Amino acid sequence: MLNTRTVLKENDLYLVGNRHYKIAEGESGLYRRDTRFLSLYEWRLDGERPQHLLQHERYPFWLHEHSANANVGYTMKVGISRDLTVTSHEVRDTLTVTRYLGEGPQVVTLALAADFVDMFEVRGWPGGLGERTVTTQEVPGGVEFSYTAGDGLHSRALVQVSPAAVWNGEKLTWDLTEAETKIQVSVFPLQADEQPTPGDPAALAAEYDALHGTLNLRLADPLDQQVLDQSIEDLRSLSFQTEQGRFPAAGLPWFVAPFGRDSLIIAMMVKDHMPEMALTVARYLAARQGSKYDKSTLEEPGKILHEERIGELTRMGRTPHRPYYATADATPLFVWLVGELSAAHPDIARELRPQWEAALKWCLTDGDPDGDGFIEYTPDESGITNAVWKDSGDSTFTAEGVDISGHVAVVEVQGYTYAAYLAAARMYRLLNDEGQAVEWETRAASLRERFHAAFWWPERGYYVHGLNGDKKPLNVLVSNPAHTLWTGIIPPEFAPQVAATALGSQLWSGWGIRTLGEGEIRYNPVSYHNGSVWPHDTAAAALGMHRYGLNAEAAQVARALFDVARAADDRRLSELLAGFKRESHTPPVPYPAACHPQGWDAAIPLALAHLLGHGQAQGAGKLENELA
């Protein structure tokens, strides 16, 4: 694993480097979705690594760099100005090498290698395909690496250079004698019969610049505005093109793929400001809704996917991600999203009616395997143990610290389902079907009543994490009930108690709501789901507090999350942070392996801006064409 990771991305092409944006070790590489095309890309000057003077990420796809000869000391002999850009189909690397002192030529080399390994294998997937047979050949203007996968898909990494260089089988070499030399390298990752398509970095930069001008949402504090502007930029960067439009990736670098739960939560958070993105999410997931039973992928009729991959391991049937349906919450979330979108876009309810009706049917049948009226999942020993957002294997357990078993009903999933049932009622009413509208309203009311009876934890003034397979409550203090406020399932008279517990000393860190309360069994502030703080989880709680009129509490939580982003040099929230208590004049403690940026968290500033305080948010604005 890289200790410090850098990423440049556009569409489904992304470069993962070490702290100097170099592809030279470990999981670094040039990836196109789920395949690593280049495993080595390293410049040297006179046999040594150049000394970096400045590295500045102008845009999420553009690195500007100044460097010099190694051990530069007080006087630079050779200077290098560099612009590295990643566009949809091309990586373009432009160097201007200037010679200031010394005699004789300078030698510049670029070491290259390709392995075409599946991203899952790079990250340690068991039972990989091993080393590939890669063909390397010189071609006019450069060198090409090629590989034919087990299913016959032919992939190429074409490297074109100017001026011409000498290739020795491992590196390209330029002998420089002029006072200044400009070198340009273009890398084209190609599959099947694709041909090289040059990118246009300047046009892409202009598109990014225009994003900030289209946002009609202004915050009083300039630092808060920087956080908001960064979120807009990151949402654009994370997205990739699909038949339905630009779809938001879950996070960089390993989750540039369609995810159900992740994209649905992103869409719910940005639907008022980025409706086109939310509509794309709904349409894309509708097009891939489950239609049959498949034990290997957990597909069921009406079910919404969890994750979809297109790498060689998946295409060869070595992973279930074709797509994989191991999620209990994406299906009700899908109905809730379509219902929310239908308020401003009524045609979407009619367009996707077969899909949201199939999703509702799943909620009443396969989604409730024991027929008790709650949506459940069963831990999959060969796959995902916990088919909810806290999907790590140790995240859901009894008060005694025993892992759950059987059909497990988790608190926030029941909330999503309640919201889905009310969304269905609204859509049926929109479609002039009053009988069905009343039926789903009745189901929602019944679910709320049964939910409160089964999940309420009176001793804590809070709700339990869930019900185990034996229907015994999981009396563990977690963030999930606060998150569930967002859905509206909690009766209004109990919402203040839930908020107060969430903001109490065990759960509230000062930066956000801990996933697991301090002092609970398994509590660890630097764990994935057992004591860390996940900003999206905390943001959902803030939206829920606001929903119940708990505006002071909502503003407190929103302010804390903006402060987390303000404490970061790049003004970004990351996937999660450590759950240590907030201390004066001390930034939050990061979680080492967090995605950065991450889709949920890029959406948070847009979702919470209106909660920061009276007079700070000036209008909701629309970004109708933000990702066109």
C-alpha positions in Angstrom: 0.0 0.0 0.0 1.2 3.5 -0.8 1.8 5.6 2.3 0.8 8.7 0.4 -1.4 8.4 -2.6 -2.1 10.9 -5.4 -4.8 10.6 -8.1 -5.5 12.4 -11.3 -8.8 11.4 -13.1 -11.1 12.1 -15.9 -14.1 9.9 -16.9 -13.0 6.3 -16.3 -9.2 6.9 -16.7 -7.1 7.6 -13.6 -3.5 7.8 -12.6 -2.6 6.6 -9.1 0.8 7.7 -8.0 2.9 8.0 -4.9 3.3 11.3 -3.2 5.1 12.7 -6.2 2.5 11.4 -8.7 5.0 8.7 -9.8 4.0 5.2 -11.0 6.8 3.1 -9.6 5.7 0.9 -6.8 2.9 -1.1 -5.1 -0.6 -0.3 -6.2 0.4 2.8 -8.3 -0.5 2.7 -11.9 -2.5 4.1 -14.8 -5.9 2.5 -14.7 -8.9 2.4 -16.9 -11.8 1.4 -14.7 -10.8 -2.0 -13.4 -7.6 -2.7 -15.3 -4.1 -1.4 -14.7 -2.5 -0.5 -18.0 0.8 0.9 -16.9 2.6 -0.4 -13.8 5.7 1.8 -14.3 6.1 5.4 -15.5 9.2 7.1 -14.0 11.3 10.0 -15.3 15.0 10.3 -14.5 17.6 13.1 -15.3 21.1 11.9 -15.8 20.2 8.6 -14.1 18.8 10.3 -10.9 15.3 11.2 -9.8 14.7 15.0 -10.4 14.3 17.0 -7.2 10.8 18.4 -6.9 10.5 22.1 -6.2 6.7 22.5 -6.7 3.8 20.1 -7.4 0.4 21.8 -7.8 -2.8 20.2 -8.7 -4.4 22.8 -10.9 -7.5 20.7 -11.5 -8.4 17.1 -10.5 -7.0 16.1 -13.9 -4.0 18.4 -14.1 -0.7 18.4 -12.3 1.7 21.4 -12.8 5.3 20.7 -11.6 8.7 22.4 -11.4 11.7 20.3 -10.6 15.5 20.4 -11.0 18.6 18.2 -11.1 19.1 16.0 -8.0 20.8 17.6 -5.0 20.1 21.0 -6.5 21.6 22.9 -3.6 21.9 26.7 -4.2 22.3 26.6 -8.0 20.1 24.8 -10.5 21.9 23.2 -13.4 18.8 21.8 -15.2 15.2 22.9 -14.7 12.1 21.0 -15.7 8.6 22.5 -16.1 6.0 19.9 -16.4 2.2 19.7 -17.1 0.7 16.2 -16.6 -3.0 15.9 -17.7 -5.5 13.0 -17.7 -8.4 13.5 -20.1 -11.0 10.9 -21.1 -8.8 9.0 -23.5 -5.3 10.3 -23.1 -2.6 10.9 -20.5 -0.5 13.8 -21.8 2.8 14.7 -20.2 4.6 17.8 -21.4 8.1 18.6 -20.2 10.2 21.7 -20.9 13.8 20.9 -20.0 16.1 24.0 -19.6 19.9 23.7 -19.3 21.5 26.4 -17.2 25.0 25.3 -16.3 27.4 22.5 -17.2 28.9 21.0 -20.3 27.9 18.0 -22.3 24.4 16.6 -23.0 21.8 15.9 -20.4 20.2 12.5 -20.6 16.5 12.2 -19.8 14.9 8.8 -19.5 11.3 7.5 -19.0 11.0 4.0 -17.7 7.8 2.2 -18.7 6.2 -1.1 -18.0 2.7 -2.6 -18.4 1.0 -5.6 -16.7 -2.8 -5.3 -17.5 -3.6 -6.7 -14.1 -7.1 -6.6 -12.7 -7.6 -3.9 -10.0 -8.8 -6.6 -7.6 -5.5 -8.4 -8.0 -3.5 -5.3 -7.4 -5.4 -4.9 -4.1 -4.8 -8.5 -3.1 -7.9 -10.5 -4.3 -7.3 -14.2 -3.6 -7.1 -16.5 -6.5 -5.9 -14.1 -9.2 -4.8 -14.9 -12.7 -1.1 -14.3 -12.0 1.4 -12.6 -14.3 0.2 -11.8 -17.8 2.0 -12.3 -21.0 2.5 -8.8 -22.3 3.9 -8.0 -25.8 6.1 -5.0 -26.2 7.0 -3.5 -29.5 8.4 -0.3 -31.0 5.9 1.5 -33.2 6.2 4.7 -35.3 6.6 7.5 -32.8 6.9 5.4 -29.7 6.2 2.0 -28.1 3.1 -0.2 -27.5 2.3 -2.7 -24.9 -0.5 -5.2 -25.6 -2.3 -8.1 -23.9 -5.1 -10.4 -24.8 -7.3 -11.4 -21.8 -8.6 -14.9 -21.1 -12.0 -13.9 -22.6 -10.4 -12.6 -25.8 -10.5 -8.8 -25.0 -7.4 -7.2 -26.5 -5.9 -4.2 -24.6 -3.1 -1.9 -25.6 -1.1 0.9 -23.9 0.1 3.0 -26.8 2.9 5.5 -25.9 3.7 8.2 -28.4 6.5 10.7 -28.0 7.9 13.8 -29.5 10.8 14.3 -30.3 11.8 10.8 -31.1 13.5 8.7 -28.4 15.5 5.6 -28.2 13.7 2.5 -26.7 15.9 -0.2 -25.2 13.2 -2.5 -24.0 12.8 -0.8 -20.6 13.0 2.9 -21.1 12.9 5.7 -23.6 16.0 7.9 -23.8 16.5 11.5 -25.0 20.0 13.1 -25.3 19.5 16.8 -24.9 22.0 19.3 -26.3 19.9 22.4 -26.8 19.4 25.1 -24.2 15.8 24.2 -24.0 13.9 21.1 -25.2 10.2 20.4 -25.1 9.2 16.7 -24.7 5.7 15.5 -25.1 4.5 12.0 -24.2 0.9 10.8 -24.9 -0.4 7.5 -23.4 -3.6 6.0 -24.9 -5.2 3.0 -23.0 -7.1 1.2 -25.7 -9.4 -1.8 -25.8 -10.7 -3.9 -28.7 -10.7 -1.8 -31.9 -10.4 1.6 -30.3 -8.1 4.1 -31.9 -6.1 6.9 -30.2 -8.2 10.0 -29.5 -6.3 13.1 -28.3 -7.8 15.0 -25.4 -8.2 18.7 -24.9 -7.0 19.7 -21.5 -7.7 23.4 -22.1 -11.3 22.8 -22.9 -11.7 20.5 -19.9 -10.2 23.2 -17.7 -12.6 25.8 -19.1 -15.5 23.4 -18.2 -14.2 23.2 -14.6 -13.9 27.0 -14.4 -17.5 27.3 -15.6 -18.7 25.1 -12.8 -18.0 27.7 -10.2 -19.9 30.4 -12.2 -23.0 28.3 -12.4 -23.4 27.7 -8.7 -26.0 30.1 -7.3 -25.2 29.3 -3.7 -23.1 31.7 -1.7 -21.8 31.3 1.8 -20.9 34.2 4.1 -17.5 32.7 5.1 -14.9 32.5 2.3 -13.5 29.3 3.8 -16.9 27.7 3.8 -17.3 28.8 0.2 -14.0 27.1 -0.7 -15.3 23.9 0.8 -18.5 24.2 -1.3 -16.5 25.0 -4.5 -14.3 22.0 -3.9 -17.3 19.7 -3.5 -18.7 20.8 -6.9 -15.3 20.2 -8.5 -15.0 16.8 -6.9 -18.5 15.7 -8.0 -17.5 16.5 -11.5 -14.2 14.7 -11.3 -15.7 11.6 -9.7 -18.3 11.1 -12.5 -17.9 8.9 -15.5 -19.9 8.6 -18.7 -22.6 6.0 -19.1 -25.5 5.5 -21.6 -27.8 7.3 -19.1 -25.4 10.2 -18.5 -22.6 11.0 -16.0 -22.7 8.6 -13.1 -20.9 9.4 -9.8 -18.1 7.1 -8.7 -18.1 6.0 -5.1 -14.6 7.2 -4.4 -11.0 7.5 -5.6 -9.0 5.5 -6.5 -10.5 2.1 -6.1 -14.2 2.7 -6.6 -14.5 4.2 -10.1 -17.5 1.9 -10.7 -21.2 1.9 -10.4 -22.4 1.4 -6.8 -26.0 1.2 -5.8 -26.1 2.4 -2.2 -23.3 5.0 -2.7 -24.8 6.6 -5.8 -28.3 6.6 -4.3 -27.1 8.5 -1.2 -25.1 10.9 -3.4 -28.2 11.5 -5.5 -30.4 12.1 -2.5 -27.9 14.7 -1.3 -27.5 16.6 -4.6 -30.9 16.2 -6.2 -31.9 19.8 -5.6 -28.7 21.3 -7.0 -27.6 18.6 -9.5 -30.9 17.0 -10.7 -29.3 15.6 -13.9 -26.8 13.5 -11.8 -29.7 12.2 -9.6 -31.8 11.3 -12.6 -28.8 9.5 -14.2 -28.4 7.4 -11.0 -32.1 6.4 -11.0 -32.1 5.5 -14.7 -28.8 3.6 -14.6 -29.8 1.5 -11.7 -33.2 0.9 -13.1 -31.6 -0.5 -16.3 -29.6 -3.0 -14.2 -32.3 -4.0 -11.8 -32.4 -7.7 -10.9 -34.7 -9.9 -13.0 -33.8 -13.4 -11.9 -32.4 -15.5 -9.1 -28.7 -16.1 -9.1 -27.0 -17.5 -6.0 -23.5 -16.4 -7.0 -24.3 -12.8 -7.5 -27.3 -12.6 -5.1 -29.5 -11.2 -7.8 -33.2 -11.3 -7.2 -36.2 -9.9 -9.2 -36.6 -6.2 -8.4 -33.4 -5.9 -6.4 -31.0 -3.0 -7.0 -27.3 -3.8 -7.5 -24.6 -3.2 -5.0 -21.5 -3.0 -7.3 -20.7 -3.6 -10.9 -17.2 -4.3 -12.3 -15.8 -4.9 -15.8 -12.3 -6.2 -15.2 -10.9 -9.5 -16.4 -11.5 -11.3 -13.2 -15.2 -10.4 -13.3 -15.5 -11.1 -17.0 -14.0 -14.5 -16.4 -16.4 -15.3 -13.6 -13.8 -15.1 -10.9 -15.7 -12.5 -9.0 -19.5 -12.0 -8.6 -19.5 -8.3 -9.6 -21.2 -8.7 -12.9 -23.1 -7.0 -11.2 -23.2 -8.1 -7.5 -26.4 -7.5 -5.6 -25.2 -8.0 -2.0 -27.1 -5.1 -0.5 -30.2 -4.9 1.6 -30.6 -1.1 1.4 -30.2 0.0 -2.2 -33.6 -1.3 -3.3 -35.7 0.9 -0.9 -33.3 3.7 -1.4 -34.0 3.5 -5.1 -37.8 3.9 -4.6 -37.2 6.8 -2.2 -35.0 8.6 -4.7 -37.4 8.2 -7.6 -40.2 9.4 -5.4 -38.2 12.5 -4.4 -37.2 13.2 -8.0 -40.9 12.9 -9.1 -41.8 16.1 -7.2 -39.8 18.3 -9.6 -39.7 15.7 -12.5 -43.1 14.0 -12.5 -42.4 12.1 -15.7 -39.7 10.0 -14.0 -42.4 8.3 -11.9 -44.2 7.2 -15.1 -40.9 6.3 -16.9 -39.6 4.1 -14.2 -42.9 2.8 -12.9 -42.1 -0.9 -13.8 -38.8 -0.7 -11.9 -40.0 1.0 -8.7 -43.0 -1.3 -8.5 -40.7 -4.3 -8.9 -38.5 -2.8 -6.1 -41.5 -2.5 -3.9 -42.4 -6.1 -4.6 -38.9 -7.2 -3.6 -39.4 -5.3 -0.3 -42.5 -7.3 0.5 -41.0 -10.7 -0.6 -37.3 -11.5 -0.9 -36.3 -8.5 1.1 -38.2 -9.8 4.1 -37.2 -13.5 4.1 -38.9 -14.3 7.4 -42.0 -12.3 6.8 -42.0 -10.1 9.9 -42.4 -6.9 7.9 -38.7 -5.7 8.2 -36.1 -5.7 5.5 -33.3 -8.1 6.4 -30.1 -9.5 5.1 -28.3 -12.8 5.9 -24.5 -12.7 6.3 -22.8 -14.2 3.3 -19.8 -16.3 4.4 -18.3 -16.2 0.9 -19.0 -12.6 0.3 -20.2 -9.5 2.2 -21.0 -10.3 5.8 -23.0 -7.1 6.4 -25.1 -6.0 3.4 -25.6 -2.5 4.6 -23.4 0.7 4.6 -21.4 -0.6 7.6 -20.3 -3.5 5.5 -17.1 -4.6 7.4 -17.3 -8.1 8.9 -17.0 -6.8 12.6 -19.4 -3.9 12.5 -22.7 -5.5 13.6 -22.8 -7.5 16.9 -24.7 -8.1 20.1 -24.1 -6.3 23.4 -21.9 -9.2 24.4 -19.7 -8.8 21.4 -21.0 -11.8 19.4 -21.3 -11.4 15.6 -24.8 -11.4 14.2 -26.4 -14.4 12.4 -29.5 -15.3 10.6 -31.9 -12.7 9.1 -30.7 -9.4 10.4 -32.8 -6.2 10.4 -30.7 -3.0 10.7 -32.2 0.2 11.9 -31.5 2.6 9.0 -32.7 0.1 6.4 -36.2 0.1 8.0 -36.1 3.9 7.7 -35.2 3.8 4.0 -38.1 1.4 3.6 -40.6 3.7 5.4 -39.4 6.5 3.1 -39.8 4.3 0.1 -43.4 3.4 1.0 -44.4 7.0 1.4 -42.6 7.8 -1.9 -44.7 5.1 -3.5 -47.9 6.6 -2.1 -46.9 10.0 -3.6 -46.1 8.5 -7.0 -49.3 6.6 -7.1 -51.2 9.7 -6.3 -49.3 11.5 -9.0 -50.4 8.7 -11.4 -54.0 9.1 -10.3 -54.2 5.8 -8.5 -55.6 6.8 -5.1 -56.3 3.3 -4.0 -52.7 2.3 -4.2 -51.6 5.5 -2.6 -53.7 4.9 0.4 -52.5 1.3 0.6 -48.8 2.3 0.7 -49.5 5.1 3.2 -51.1 2.4 5.4 -48.1 0.2 5.0 -45.8 3.0 6.0 -47.8 3.8 9.1 -47.8 0.2 10.1 -44.1 -0.1 9.6 -43.4 3.0 11.8 -45.5 1.5 14.6 -43.9 -1.9 14.5 -40.5 -0.4 14.1 -40.8 1.7 17.2 -42.1 -1.2 19.2 -39.2 -3.5 18.2 -36.3 -1.1 18.0 -36.9 1.5 20.8 -34.3 1.4 23.6 -35.9 3.2 26.5 -32.9 2.9 28.9 -30.9 5.0 26.5 -33.6 7.2 24.9 -32.4 5.8 21.6 -32.9 3.0 19.1 -31.0 -0.2 18.9 -28.6 -1.0 16.1 -31.0 -3.7 14.8 -32.6 -7.1 15.4 -30.5 -10.2 15.3 -31.7 -13.4 13.5 -33.3 -14.5 16.8 -35.2 -11.2 16.9 -33.3 -10.1 20.0 -32.4 -6.4 19.9 -28.7 -5.4 19.3 -28.4 -3.1 22.3 -25.3 -1.3 21.0 -24.8 2.4 20.9 -24.1 3.3 17.3 -24.6 6.2 14.9 -27.2 4.5 12.8 -30.3 5.6 14.7 -29.2 9.3 14.3 -28.7 8.6 10.6 -32.2 7.1 10.5 -33.7 10.5 11.5 -33.2 11.5 7.8 -35.9 9.0 6.7 -38.7 10.2 8.9 -39.6 6.9 10.4 -38.9 8.0 14.0 -42.1 9.4 15.7 -41.7 13.1 16.2 -41.9 12.9 20.0 -38.8 10.7 20.1 -36.6 12.6 17.7 -35.2 15.1 20.4 -34.0 12.2 22.5 -32.3 10.5 19.6 -30.5 13.8 18.7 -29.5 14.3 22.3 -28.0 10.9 22.6 -26.2 11.3 19.3 -24.7 14.6 20.5 -23.8 13.1 23.9 -20.2 12.4 25.0 -20.1 8.8 23.9 -21.0 9.3 20.3 -20.2 13.0 19.6 -16.5 13.5 18.9 -16.7 17.2 18.2 -16.0 16.6 14.5 -18.9 14.2 14.0 -20.9 11.3 15.3 -18.8 8.2 16.1 -19.9 5.0 14.4 -19.7 3.2 17.8 -20.0 4.8 21.2 -16.9 5.3 23.3 -16.7 2.6 25.9 -18.7 0.0 23.9 -17.3 -3.4 23.2 -15.1 -3.2 20.1 -14.8 0.6 20.4 -11.6 1.8 18.6 -11.3 5.4 17.3 -9.1 4.2 14.4 -11.4 1.4 13.2 -13.3 1.3 10.0 -16.8 1.2 11.5 -16.4 0.8 15.3 -15.5 4.2 16.6 -14.4 6.2 13.5 -16.5 9.1 12.2 -18.0 8.9 8.7 -19.0 12.3 7.4 -21.9 11.1 5.3 -23.4 9.2 8.2 -23.1 12.4 10.3 -24.5 14.5 7.5 -27.6 12.2 7.2 -28.1 12.8 11.0 -27.9 16.6 10.4 -30.5 16.4 7.6 -32.7 14.3 9.9 -32.4 16.8 12.8 -33.4 19.6 10.5 -36.4 17.5 9.2 -37.7 17.3 12.8 -37.2 21.0 13.4 -34.1 20.5 15.6 -32.4 23.3 13.8 -29.8 24.2 16.5 -28.6 20.6 16.6 -28.5 20.4 12.8 -26.5 23.6 12.6 -24.0 22.2 15.2 -23.4 19.1 13.2 -23.2 20.9 9.8 -20.7 23.4 11.3 -18.5 20.6 12.6 -18.4 18.9 9.2 -17.5 22.1 7.4 -14.8 22.6 10.0 -13.4 19.1 9.2 -13.1 20.1 5.5 -11.6 23.6 6.4 -8.9 21.9 8.4 -7.7 20.0 5.3 -5.3 21.7 3.0 -7.4 20.8 0.0 -10.7 21.8 1.7 -12.1 18.2 1.2 -13.9 15.8 3.5 -12.5 12.3 3.3 -14.3 9.0 3.5 -13.8 8.8 7.2 -11.7 10.1 10.1 -10.6 8.8 13.4 -13.0 9.2 16.3 -10.7 11.0 18.7 -12.2 13.8 20.7 -11.9 17.3 19.2 -9.2 19.4 20.8 -8.6 23.1 20.6 -6.1 24.2 17.9 -5.7 20.6 16.7 -7.0 19.3 13.4 -9.0 16.0 13.2 -7.0 12.8 13.1 -7.2 11.2 9.6 -8.0 7.6 8.9 -5.0 6.2 7.0 -6.6 4.4 4.1 -9.6 6.6 3.5 -10.8 7.4 -0.1 -10.0 11.0 -1.0 -12.1 12.4 -2.6 -15.1 10.2 -1.9 -18.6 10.5 -3.5 -20.7 10.7 -0.3 -18.5 13.3 1.2 -18.2 15.4 -2.0 -22.0 15.7 -1.8 -22.1 16.8 1.8 -21.3 20.6 1.4 -24.1 20.9 -1.1 -26.6 19.1 1.1 -25.7 20.9 4.3 -24.9 24.5 3.2 -28.4 25.7 4.1 -27.9 24.4 7.7 -24.9 26.6 8.6 -26.9 29.5 9.9 -29.4 32.2 9.0 -28.1 34.6 6.3 -25.3 32.2 5.2 -27.1 30.4 2.4 -28.4 32.7 -0.3 -30.7 30.6 -2.5 -30.6 27.0 -3.5 -29.6 27.4 -7.1 -29.5 24.7 -9.8 -26.7 23.1 -11.7 -28.8 21.8 -14.6 -25.8 21.5 -16.9 -23.0 20.9 -14.3 -22.1 17.5 -15.7 -23.4 17.7 -19.2 
